[in-house]
Amino acid sequence: MFPAKLVPIVLGWIVGTAFIGPCVAPRMTFKAGDCTYNRSVFSNFTIQIIKTKVMMDMILITTLRQGLKAHLSFEFRLSKGKPYQSVYQHDMNYCALIKGAQESIYRRWFTSMLKVGNFATSCPIQGGYYYLHGWTLDANYVPSFLYLGDYRIGGSFFYGRFKKQNPLLECNVEAVLN
């Protein structure tokens, strides 16, 4: 049996797990989104958040070639009145990401998007209609370094070096990690 000193600890753990339940990973709840796009690349690009799920429709009117890159940024604030602070930024080769050359958190996000969307899975990306209908970020895919609070998540697509002016596409999504 257990030594007498361990009985209260073990009983406390059993009672605690029975009443509290398992630990739940933080959940990303999407609130709002907006995008701007280059009209010589897209004839339409809309994003909406409906019941915390991302709904996106786009019409690509040109081919996106090898060398397409993406810039991803996470900005954080503790409360509504405070300004956002940059937490994390990363540039990536988008064509390598969708090809699946390396497993990463971004690749897992992309794979989860394919369940509710019809994105191209190789480059070059041909013109046409692409969508994402009803996507939400699975709690298992939320990076552990993110704090609970309000986020602005930005994404840009570009060629060459990242610069804020004149990307092919730029989107921002407001979200809460709780």
C-alpha positions in Angstrom: 0.0 0.0 0.0 0.9 3.7 0.1 2.9 5.1 2.9 0.6 7.2 5.2 2.2 10.5 4.1 1.2 9.8 0.4 -2.4 9.0 1.0 -3.6 12.6 1.3 -1.6 13.6 -1.8 -3.0 10.7 -3.9 -6.5 11.3 -2.7 -6.2 15.0 -3.4 -5.0 14.2 -7.0 -7.9 11.7 -7.6 -10.5 14.1 -6.3 -9.0 17.1 -8.1 -8.9 15.3 -11.5 -12.4 13.9 -11.0 -13.9 17.4 -10.3 -11.7 19.7 -12.3 -11.3 17.4 -15.4 -8.5 17.2 -17.8 -6.4 20.3 -18.7 -7.6 22.0 -21.8 -5.3 23.5 -24.3 -5.8 27.2 -25.0 -8.3 27.9 -27.8 -7.9 30.6 -30.5 -11.2 32.3 -31.2 -11.4 34.4 -34.4 -13.3 37.7 -34.1 -12.8 39.7 -37.3 -10.7 39.9 -40.4 -9.9 42.1 -43.3 -7.7 41.9 -46.4 -6.3 44.1 -49.1 -5.1 42.7 -52.4 -3.4 43.6 -55.6 -6.1 43.8 -58.3 -3.8 42.7 -61.0 -3.4 39.3 -59.1 -6.9 38.9 -57.6 -10.3 40.0 -59.0 -11.8 39.3 -55.6 -10.6 38.4 -52.1 -13.1 38.4 -49.2 -12.7 37.2 -45.6 -15.3 37.0 -42.9 -15.5 35.5 -39.5 -18.8 33.8 -38.9 -19.4 32.2 -35.5 -15.6 32.2 -34.9 -14.8 30.3 -38.1 -12.9 31.8 -41.0 -14.7 32.1 -44.3 -12.6 33.1 -47.3 -13.2 33.3 -51.1 -10.8 34.5 -53.7 -10.5 34.6 -57.5 -6.9 34.4 -58.6 -6.5 35.9 -62.1 -2.8 35.2 -62.7 -0.5 32.4 -62.0 1.6 32.6 -58.8 5.1 31.2 -59.6 7.9 29.6 -57.7 9.5 32.0 -55.2 6.2 33.1 -53.6 6.8 33.9 -50.0 4.7 34.6 -47.0 5.2 36.8 -44.0 3.4 35.9 -40.8 3.2 38.1 -37.7 1.6 37.8 -34.3 0.9 40.9 -32.2 -0.4 40.7 -28.7 -2.2 43.0 -26.1 -3.4 42.3 -22.6 -6.5 44.4 -22.7 -8.5 46.3 -25.2 -7.1 49.8 -24.3 -3.5 48.9 -24.8 -1.6 48.9 -28.1 -0.5 45.7 -29.7 3.1 44.6 -29.2 4.9 42.4 -31.8 5.5 38.9 -30.4 6.6 36.9 -33.4 7.3 37.3 -37.1 8.4 34.8 -39.7 9.1 34.8 -43.4 8.7 31.5 -45.3 8.9 30.1 -48.8 5.2 29.4 -49.4 5.8 27.0 -52.3 8.0 24.8 -50.1 5.4 24.9 -47.3 2.5 23.7 -49.5 4.7 21.1 -51.1 5.3 19.6 -47.7 9.1 19.5 -47.9 9.3 19.9 -44.1 6.9 19.3 -41.3 6.2 22.5 -39.3 3.4 24.1 -37.4 2.6 26.1 -40.5 2.4 22.9 -42.5 0.0 21.5 -39.9 -2.2 24.6 -40.2 -2.2 24.4 -44.0 -3.1 20.7 -43.9 -6.0 21.5 -41.5 -7.2 24.2 -43.9 -7.3 21.7 -46.8 -10.1 19.9 -44.9 -12.4 22.9 -45.5 -10.8 24.5 -48.4 -9.5 23.9 -51.9 -6.0 25.6 -51.9 -3.4 24.6 -54.4 -0.9 22.0 -53.1 1.9 22.8 -55.5 3.5 25.7 -57.3 3.0 27.3 -59.7 -0.5 28.1 -58.4 -2.9 28.5 -61.4 -5.6 31.1 -61.6 -9.0 30.1 -60.5 -11.5 30.1 -57.6 -10.1 29.2 -54.1 -12.0 29.1 -50.8 -11.8 28.3 -47.1 -15.2 27.7 -45.6 -15.5 27.2 -41.8 -11.9 26.9 -40.7 -10.9 27.2 -37.0 -7.5 26.6 -35.4 -7.4 23.3 -33.5 -6.3 23.8 -29.9 -3.5 21.3 -30.5 -1.9 23.6 -33.1 -1.7 26.7 -30.9 1.9 27.5 -30.2 2.8 27.1 -26.5 4.8 30.4 -26.4 1.6 32.5 -27.0 0.0 34.1 -23.9 -3.7 34.2 -23.2 -5.1 37.5 -24.5 -6.0 39.5 -27.7 -4.1 39.0 -30.9 -3.8 40.5 -34.3 -2.4 38.0 -36.7 -1.1 39.3 -40.0 -0.2 37.5 -43.2 1.3 38.9 -46.4 2.3 37.2 -49.7 5.1 38.7 -51.8 8.1 38.0 -54.0 11.6 39.1 -53.2 12.2 40.7 -49.8 9.3 41.5 -47.4 8.3 45.1 -47.3 5.1 46.6 -46.0 4.2 48.4 -49.2 2.7 46.7 -52.2 2.3 43.0 -51.2 0.2 40.7 -53.5 -2.1 40.1 -50.5 -2.2 41.3 -46.9 -4.7 40.1 -44.3 -5.2 40.8 -40.6 -7.3 38.7 -38.3 -8.3 39.7 -34.8 -8.4 36.8 -32.4 -8.5 35.9 -28.7 -6.5 33.1 -27.1 -8.4 31.9 -24.0 
